[in-house]
């Protein structure tokens, strides 16, 4: 099972496989053509409330992970679709955040690798 993560602003590569955007909002200043996203799975993203609370504040990272993991329990359909895509071949979860270590794609990658 190959699940990579990368910023959606980086140049797409053939090795990305299926590119799945896991953000609730479309990345600023990026056209659909340049993003080369195969699937926009916005329903898997953290809720608007959680996203605004977190605000990419690394000091809130531990609690954000716990809250998002709790939210994922109620996201059966989008999570099942994500797992199906992973079972079909290489997947790259793409996200817009500048912080490459503290974002929802990091958590989703961990969840997919351990289930």
C-alpha positions in Angstrom: 0.0 0.0 0.0 1.6 3.2 -1.1 0.2 6.4 0.4 2.3 9.6 0.0 1.5 13.1 1.0 2.6 16.3 -0.6 1.6 20.0 -1.0 -0.8 20.5 -3.9 1.4 23.4 -5.0 4.3 21.2 -5.8 4.7 19.9 -9.4 2.7 16.7 -10.0 4.8 13.7 -10.8 3.9 10.4 -12.6 4.8 8.6 -9.4 2.0 10.4 -7.5 -0.5 7.9 -8.7 -4.1 9.0 -7.9 -3.9 12.5 -6.5 -6.6 13.1 -3.8 -7.1 16.6 -2.4 -8.1 16.2 1.3 -8.8 19.9 2.1 -12.2 21.3 2.7 -11.4 24.4 0.7 -9.8 24.6 -2.8 -6.2 25.9 -2.6 -5.8 29.6 -3.2 -4.5 30.7 -6.5 -4.4 27.2 -8.0 -6.2 26.2 -11.2 -7.7 22.7 -11.5 -5.4 22.1 -14.5 -2.3 22.9 -12.5 -3.4 21.0 -9.4 -4.0 17.8 -11.4 -6.3 16.5 -8.7 -8.0 13.2 -9.6 -10.5 13.4 -6.7 -11.4 16.2 -4.3 -12.5 14.4 -1.1 -13.5 17.5 0.9 -15.9 15.5 3.2 -12.8 13.7 4.7 -11.3 17.0 5.8 -11.6 18.3 9.3 -14.9 20.2 10.0 -14.9 23.9 9.5 -15.0 24.4 13.3 -12.0 22.2 13.9 -10.1 23.7 11.0 -10.7 27.2 12.3 -9.8 26.3 15.9 -6.6 24.6 14.8 -5.5 27.5 12.5 -2.3 25.5 11.8 -1.0 26.3 15.3 1.7 23.7 16.0 1.0 24.2 19.8 -2.5 22.7 19.2 -1.2 19.7 17.1 -1.6 17.0 19.8 -5.2 18.0 20.5 -6.0 18.5 16.8 -4.9 15.0 16.1 -7.2 13.6 18.8 -10.2 15.8 17.7 -9.7 14.9 14.0 -9.4 11.2 14.8 -12.7 11.5 16.6 -14.3 13.2 13.6 -13.0 10.5 11.3 -15.1 7.9 13.2 -18.2 9.6 11.7 -16.8 9.8 8.1 -17.5 6.2 7.1 -18.4 6.8 3.4 -15.5 9.1 2.5 -13.0 7.1 4.5 -14.2 3.9 2.7 -13.8 5.6 -0.6 -10.3 6.7 0.3 -9.4 3.1 1.4 -10.7 1.8 -1.8 -8.6 4.2 -3.9 -5.5 3.1 -1.9 -6.2 -0.6 -2.5 -6.3 0.1 -6.3 -2.8 1.5 -6.5 -0.5 4.4 -5.4 -2.2 7.4 -3.9 -0.9 10.8 -3.0 -2.9 12.8 -0.5 -2.5 16.5 -1.5 -3.1 19.4 0.8 -2.6 23.2 0.7 -1.1 23.9 4.1 2.4 25.4 4.3 3.2 23.3 7.3 4.2 19.9 6.0 4.3 18.3 9.4 1.1 19.5 11.0 -1.9 19.0 8.7 -4.7 16.5 8.1 -2.9 14.6 5.4 -0.3 13.5 7.9 -3.0 12.0 10.1 -4.9 10.4 7.2 -1.7 8.8 6.0 -1.1 7.3 9.4 -4.7 6.0 9.6 -4.4 4.4 6.2 -1.1 2.7 6.9 -2.3 1.2 10.2 -5.7 -0.1 9.1 
